[in-house]
Amino acid sequence: MRIVTLDETSKQNILADLLKRDPNNYEEYSDTVAKIVDTVKNQGDSAVFAYTKEFDKADINASNIRVTTEEIEEAMKEVDPELLEIMKRSMKNIREFHEKQKQYSWFDSKPDGTILGQKVTPLSSVGVYVPGGKAAYPSSVLMNIIPAEVAGVERIVMVTPPGKDGKVNPVTLTAAYLSGATEVYKVGGAQAVAALAFGTETIPRVNKIVGPGNIFVALAKKAVYGHVSIDSIAGPSEILVLADETANPRFVAADLLSQAEHDELASAILVTTSMELANKVSEEAEKFTKQLSRAEIIQKSLDNYGYILVADNMKDAIDAVNEIAPEHLEIITKNPFEDMTRVKNAGAIFIGEYSSEPLGDYFAGPNHVLPTNGTAKFFSALSVDDYIKKSSIIYYSKEALLAAHKDIEAFAESEQLTAHANSVRVRFENQE
């Protein structure tokens, strides 16, 4: 891995480099995505079936697009029993964590005759996109569906690309059933996003679309935003490790590569105050890469977006962390909890040498759907909050409005909105 001395110039160069991975920069695909979205919007099922045949080589029609109970039962028999038990333990942790995020309606009644409050209502329907193909990502299924189920969403609709045989990966399907999906459809790509956003003859539209996907899925979510809500436009995965001379270089290198193996656009960065650690981590990363199954992807990721930044002091190191605003942040220093208090921008923070990032991906409980490409400066991890909406409640008695009506009228008239003022004034016109 390349070792760079951290200064203002190198920091800005790296930030500019990382921003190249933003899905918003891949506009050359926008026209293709827009065409797919419009065609599905206008032609419904026929477009979905045609695109599925073109892109996934699967014969899908109205009679087999929705996964049946029999297919779920068959899938569950194919899953390794040990993996099934591991998934159940993971689900328990995820559900317990997200249960603590639940919000409830509240009302504040005051002696002056006013009642103010907030009504919390779960969304009625959510679409969850799950990548398909050769790989299976049951962890993504759990992380997207369980918070929706905890929030009380009635319809949780999962879409995922089928294989050429027209079937859904059995592990993915099992995870969907266990976590609470109410419907599963065999469709992927931009066409799946469009079907969820606008509805087709067989796929009813939803209120919100969540879940990761490739650049076509990301741009499709961007295209339908406004017709439906979305979680975010997710970019490639990233990890930043903040470490000092006390860190184990072998641990650090292994953790950096855990994200570099995702794809060639993934980012793996070490920010450290120790040049000795920097050199050792670089050596260990090289050794590990030669041993790992996705060595080619890892190497390209490190060549493109892998850095070891050496800072003069911990303050400069943490300033760099806050500028980069990583999706995953590990803190492996002699005072990790103290250093954590100075971190403002990160999707998820892993503290100490035994809190490696995959713990969050699979098992600990906090959500692994996190803001990328610096958006941790203003976005949060996926949570129960993403599956609810809030309505304000306002009640004033006649006496309470009487006490406030002149202030309201004066405020409205200052904005030349005389009908606003009149709306309040008419209630007391016979009492002046």
N, C-alpha and C positions, 0 to 999 in steps of 0.2 A: 504493500500500500504506500502511496506517496505521502511523504511527511512535509508539512508546510508550517513555517513559522507564522503564528497568528498575529496579524496587525490589521489595521483598518482596510488596507488595500486588498489583502488576501481574503478577508471576511466578505467584502463586497463582491469580489470575483466569484467566490463560492456560492454566495446567495444568488447571483445572476445565473450561474451554472445550474443550480438546483431548480430555479424557476422555469428553465427550459422544458422540464418534465410536466408542467402544468397542462392538464387536458384542454384548457382553453387555448393553448398554442397550436393545437392540431386542427386548424380550421380547414385543412385540405380535405378532411373527411366530412365536413359539415354538410356539403351539398348531398352527398350520398345518404347520410343519415336523414336529412330533411325529406328526401324523396321517399325513403322507407316509411317514415312517420306519416307523411301525407297519404301515401298509398294505403296503409293500414287504416287510417282514419276514414278514408273514403270507400274502401272496398271491404273492410272487415275481415271475416274469416278467410275468404278466398286469397287475400294477400298474405295473411299469416301462414296458410298452408303452402303457398307457393314459395315464400321466403325460407320456410323451414326445409322444404325440399332442396332449394338452391344452396343454402348455407350448411345445413346439417345432414343432408342426404337421407332424410327420414320421411316416410310417407305418413303424414299426420292429416286427419280429417275430423269432422265434427263428432264422429262416433268414438274416436280414441284419443282426442287431445287431452281430455281430463283423466287424471289418474283414478283408477277404481279402487275400491276396498280390497278386491282380490289381488291387485298389483301390489298394494301396500303389504298385505299378508305374505305374499311371495317374497317381496324384498326383505322383510324382516327375518325370514328363514335363511337368507343368504349372508346375513351379517355375522361376523365372528362374535360368538357369545361374550368373549372377554372384552372386545371393543364396545359391545352393547352396554355392558356394565360400567365401563369407563365413561361412556357418553352420559349415562344416567347420573353418575357422581358429578360430572361436570355440570349437568343441567341443574342439579341441586344447588351448587355454588352460585351459578348464574342467577337462578330464580331468587335465592335468598338475598343476594346483593341488590337486585332490582326491586324487590319488594320494599326495601328501605327508601326507594326513590318516589314511592307513590305520593301523590298530592290529593288533597281532599277539598271539597267545597267549604267555604267559611263565610260567616256572616257576623257583622259587628253592629249591634244595636245600641244606640246612644239615647240618653234621656231627652235630647232635644227633638225627638221624633223622626230621626233618620236611621235607615238601615242600609249599610253598604256591605258588599260582599263579592265573592268570586265563585262562580259555578264551574266546576271541573267536569268535563265530559270526554270520554274516550272517543276517538275517531270511530266511525261506523265500519270503515273498511280500509285495509292496507294491502298493498302489493309488495311482495318481497322477491327481489331478483337474486338468484343463486347461480353462479357460474357452473357450467357443465363441461362437456368434453371428456377427455381421458381422466382428468383429475376430479376428485371428490372433495368438497369442503364442508363437511358436516358442522364444523365449528362455526362457520359463517351462518349456517341455517339457525343454529341455536342462538347466536348472538343477535340476530335480527328478529326472530319470531318470539322468543321468550319475553322480552320487554313489552311487545305488543299484547301478548296474552296476559301479562301482569297488569297492564293498563286497562284491560277490559274490552279490547277491540273485538267486535263480533265476527267480522269476516277477515280472515288472514289468508290471503291468496298468494301462493308461491308459484313462480314461473322459473323454469330451468330448461336448458336445451336438452333434447333427447339424443341418444346415440343413434347410429344408423339403423339399429334394429327397432327404433321407436320406443325404447325403454329409458327410464330414468335410472341413474346410478342407485343401486339398492341402499347404500349407506346414506346418501343424500335424502332419499325418500323416507328412510327410517327416522332420520333426524327430524324431518318435517312433521311426521306423524307424532313423534314423542313430544315435540316442543309445542304443538298446538295449531298447526296449519289446518284450516278448514277446507281448503281447495288447493289442488296442485295441477298445473297445466304444463304440457310438454311443448314449450316454446321458449326461445332465447333471443339474444341480440336486441337490436333496436326495435325489431318488430314486436317483441314481448313488451317492451316499455310502452310502445304506442298502443298496444291492445289494452294494457292496464289503464292508460290515461284516457282513452276515448271509448273503450268497450267494443266488443264485436258480438256476433250472434251467439257465440259460446262462452265468451269471457266478459262478464260484467265489469264495468269500470270501477276504479277504486278512488279513494280520497287522497292517498299518499303513496309514493313509491320509494322504497328503501333498498339498500343492498349494493354490493360492489359488482363491477363488471369491467369489460375491456373498454377501449376508447369509444367504440360505437355505442355501447350502453351508456357511458358517461355523457356523451354528446346528445343522446336521445333523451336522457333525463333533463338535460339543460333545455332541450327543445320543447318539452311538454310542460316545463315549470310554468305555473300560472293557471294552466288547465287543471293541474293537480299540484299538491305539494310534493317536495322531494327532501331527502335527508341532506345530501351534499353531492358535489361533483368530485368524486374520489380520484386522487392521483396515485402514482406508484408508492409502494411501501418504503418506509425509511426508519432508521434507528440512529440515535446519537448516544454515545456513551461518554459521560463526564467522569474522569478518573484522575487520581493522583498517584504518587509513588507507592502507595499501599496496595494498589489493585493487583490482582493476579493476571498477568498478561495472557495466559492461556484461556482464562474465562472470558476476558474482554474480546479476544480474537474470535472465539466461538460464537459469542453473542452478536458481533458485527456480521458474521457470515450467515447467521440465522435469518437475517432480512435480505442480504445480498442474493440469496438463492431464489427469491421470489421471481424476479425478472431482471432483464438487463438495464432497466430504468430505475431499479431500486437504489436507494442511497444508504450508505453505511459510513458513519463519521465518528471518529474518536476525538474528543477535545480533552487535552491533558496538560498538566503543569510539569510533567516529567519527560525529558528527552529519552531517558533510559527506558521508560515504559513504552514510549512511542516506537523505539527500535525493536524491542522485544515483541510487541503486538504485531508489528509488520512481519517479523520472522514467523511467528506462530500462525498468522493468517495464511502465509504462503504454504506452510506445511499442511494445514487443515485443507486448503483448497485442493491440493493434490489427492486427498483421500476421499473427498465427498462426491456423491453421485451427480450433483448438478454443477460440477467444477467449471464447465464452460460458461454457464450463465453467471456464476459467482464472479469469475474472473472479469467478464465484460462489465458487470455491475461495478466492481471495484475500480476498473480502469476508467469508467465513465464518471462515476459519482461517489467514489470512495476516497476519503481523506483522513489523515491524522493531523490534527492541528495542535501545535505546541504553544501554549500561552505562558506569559511571564508570571502570572499569578491567578489565583482562583477567581478573583473579581472579573478579570478580563475573560476568563473561560466561561463564566456564567453569563456575562454580557453577550458572548457569542451564541450561547445556547438560546437565550431569549430572542436574539435576532433571527436565528434559524427556525425557531419554534417547531421542534421535531414532532413527528407523530408518536414515536416511542422514545422515551428518555430513560436511560439507566444512570444512576448515580452510585459510583463505587469509589468512595473517598473515605478518609478517616473520620469525617464528620458529616455523613450523608444526610441526616435529618436537618441539620443546620443549613447545609447547602441547598436542600430542597426548599426551604422557606424563601430563598432568594430567586427561585425559578418562577417566572410569571407565565411563560408560554410553552406548553407541552400538552400533547394529547393524553398520554398516560405516563406516569412516573413510577419507575421501578427502583426501589431503594435497597442497597446492599448487594453483596456478591452472590447471594443465593436467591435473588429475585430476578432471574433471567427473563427476557422478553417472552419466550414461548409460554411461560406460566400464565401470562395474560391472554395469550392467543387461545389457549385451550381450557384452562381449569380454574383459575383463581376466583372468577366471578364478575369483575368489572368488564365492561363491554370492550371488545377489540375493534369495533368500528370507530375509527378515530380521524380527526382532521389531519390532512396532509398538505404539502406544499406551502408551509408557513401559515395556513389558515387556523392553526391553534392559537393565533393571536386574537381570534374573535369567534371561533367555533368550539364546540365541546364534543365529548364522546357521545355516541348514540345512547339514549336512555329512555326511560318510561315517559319523560317529558315530550319526546318526539311523537308519541302516539296519543296525546291528549290535546284538547283545546280548552280555552278559558273564556268564560263570558262574565262580564262585569254585572253586578246586581246593584240597582239604585232604587231606594224608596225614600220619599220625603212626605211627611204628613203636611196638612195644610198649614199648620203652625210653623213647621220648619221652613217651608218655602216662603211664607210671609216674612220671616226674619231675613231671608237671603235675596228676595226677589229684586230689590232695587240694585244690589250689587251686580246681579246677573244682567239686568236690563242695561245698566251703564256699560258693562263690559261688551255686550253685543253691539250697542250703538257706537262704541269706539271703533268697531270694525265695519261700520255701516251695514250691519245685518239687522235691519229694523224688524223683519219678520221674526227673527229669533227673539228679540226683545218683546215683541207683541205677544208671542206665544206664552210668555210668563205673565206679562202685564194683564192680559184679559182675565186671568184668574182672580184678580183683585180689583177690577175696575169699578165694582159697585161698593167697594169698601173704603175708597180713598176719601 
